[in-house]
Amino acid sequence: MQENKHVITMLVDNEPGVLARVVGLFGGRGFNIESLCVAETVTTGISRITIVTKANPPVVEQIEKQLNKLINIVKVRDLTHEDAVKREMALICVKASPEYRAEILRIVDIFRCKVVDVGLEHFIIEVTGDEGKLTALLNLLKPMGIKKIARTGTIALMREPK
Amino acid sequence: MEMTGAQILMAVLEEQGVDTIFGFPGGAVIDIYDELVKTDIRHILVRHEQGAVHAADGYARASGRPGVCLVTSGPGATNTVTGIATAYMDSIPMVVITGQVPTHLIGNDAFQEVDITGITRPCTKHNYLVKSVDDLARVLREAFYIAMSGRPGPVLVDIPKDVANAHTRWNDNPQIRIKSYQPNYKPNMKQLKKVVGLIKKAKRPLLFGGGGLILSNAAEAFTEFARQTRTPVTTSLMGLGAFPGSDPLWLGMIGMHGTYRANMSAGNCDLLIAIGVRFDDRVTGKIDTFAGKAKIVHIDIDPTSIRKNVQVAVPVVGGCRESLEKLNALIAEEQIDNFDERHQEWLQQIDEWKAQFRMAYDQGETVIKPQFVIDKLFELTKGQAIVTTEVGQNQMWAAQFYHFDGPRQFITSGGLGTMGFGLPAAIGAKAACPDRQVVDIAGDGSIQMNIQEMATAVQSCLPVKIVILNNGYLGMVRQWQELFYDRRYACTLMDHQPDFVKLADAYGALGLRATRPDEVEKVLQEGLASDRTVIMDFVVEKEESVYPMVPAGANITEMLLV
């Protein structure tokens, strides 16, 4: 059966061990995690976890049900096919030798990202966007030489009705 | 009113109606024990913490009330893990209280420290580490509520020593509300009407019940449903007792060691109504062909059970009892009176299967057949005993040859298959039902896994009866080796065993032995009549196997019959 990427978002009680329960569930049942983001919401005691997973439809159904079964999970939603905003952020440290500096800045401009650190031999570029944008940017920067990278993984939010 | 953590624990236990707990003291729970002895709660001192959890489990299965155990930190806590996993797999309501090192030492590798909430996270329904005495009452009440509601299960509460000693104001309001946990018992009526629609069309329906029926006290509604619709019934191992074993609609257990007619019925039915089951691999055999000719209805309280292993035509999320009661009402409303006529051909076919292969064995004059012992036990207890089992051949023969007429009568580790379960579980069942005859059907291998609990039974005056089917082998594994590994009996021979009669005597119990078929009845009579804990050692046929048998992964209708 075809495995597809799914973006699953959930609200959880902000208690010790909750993340371990979620991650343990994925590990113990052989579900896959491509990326994972956790942070507090504005409601006291509630955090949001966003997980990107790759699975076939019956497995995705099990993932949602099993997550719902955990006592500390308030709400689970699969945003993959929903009208949702999905973004991730990356910090990319790219080699910036004199002959490439102008080219890198042109790319930064085209992708509307920011240079947040600069040195004689490098730029650190901050970029946000959907997965496609980050992949495209990385493909353009690879030939210059990427020294280091840190990515957040996807976060997502349903759009409000217009 | 100001109270210590230990006093709060006692107050909540009493508020929750706990009358018995199973445990083993230690440094981290010494303050809790000091309070415990001031209450009316009965404490049963086990000889190993695993025994405490299995006993609490047996207590819960026999009574329907949550089992409670109390153990110390570190090794006390880790020793509970097998018992907790056993209860988790079979959805048994239980609250396990573990001591923990004082909060300021947590994470320091202190003496007898272990991260028990971390260890038990995947095998509890939920667990808590209580860091403040202010949370203790709420946590304990939540623990009982979570253990008992929805799909039940074990909940662990880890209480650091300083929390047990700290003072706080006692809150006597037992109300709790867990925002993120609200089990749904009410089935969707639209779905139930679809089920009735399928029932009306079916020519070859089969009812398949499981442990969920027992847990939700649905046996009566289930029996009414089967009789009202004239539908033949099978159950999983966990469901035995949910339908009377003496009813003509009863087919026997389904699965790897199920009856011929139950497995054939599953393979040939056109409608399978599955209630409170989870389609375990020991039931379905090859999953792709299981009930291949049938539309499947699956009713269960736990949404994760539905469509986990099999695709179903009509899923119903709801309590087993609530759903069955609604279904019974719907069917009564419809006033269908031709079920007999419509199922006649099907019931005839099932009778033919029954005639083709009956559960049978050949009891000769010299060697005792294990099945014969259970047959006689059934006869002499008039089918009324609470039977616990160990795991392996003893368990399967008990399931096949003791015919259970009521729920909470058969107590066995189904999901996890825990050897050493039967004796402590029998002790727990006896504590819950002191007036019932409680018999542990054991093998000579598995009885030794928790044999130390003999001392518990004797000290606590819980006279359980242990029937050992002694074949000198780890019989179920030996059977697999015989059938699938060219009789290479790798490490399954136990040619040195203790003398179980002397062992019983050493524990202050009664030991009896039968080596010939004509001694079986006498030993059983004497053992059952005794008011002491008794080990009855039956020296049985060494290489007897359990049949029918569906080889692992084979189609359920492809059984080895002899």
HADDOCK unambig.tbl for C-alpha pairs under 7 A between the chains (distance, minus, plus):
assign (segid A and resid 21 and name CA) (segid B and resid 121 and name CA) 6.84 0.50 0.50
assign (segid A and resid 62 and name CA) (segid B and resid 304 and name CA) 6.28 0.50 0.50
assign (segid A and resid 62 and name CA) (segid B and resid 308 and name CA) 6.78 0.50 0.50
assign (segid A and resid 65 and name CA) (segid B and resid 303 and name CA) 6.51 0.50 0.50
assign (segid A and resid 65 and name CA) (segid B and resid 304 and name CA) 5.40 0.50 0.50
assign (segid A and resid 66 and name CA) (segid B and resid 304 and name CA) 6.05 0.50 0.50
assign (segid A and resid 71 and name CA) (segid B and resid 126 and name CA) 6.84 0.50 0.50
assign (segid A and resid 71 and name CA) (segid B and resid 180 and name CA) 6.15 0.50 0.50
assign (segid A and resid 71 and name CA) (segid B and resid 181 and name CA) 5.67 0.50 0.50
assign (segid A and resid 72 and name CA) (segid B and resid 180 and name CA) 6.17 0.50 0.50
assign (segid A and resid 73 and name CA) (segid B and resid 180 and name CA) 5.96 0.50 0.50
assign (segid A and resid 74 and name CA) (segid B and resid 180 and name CA) 4.46 0.50 0.50
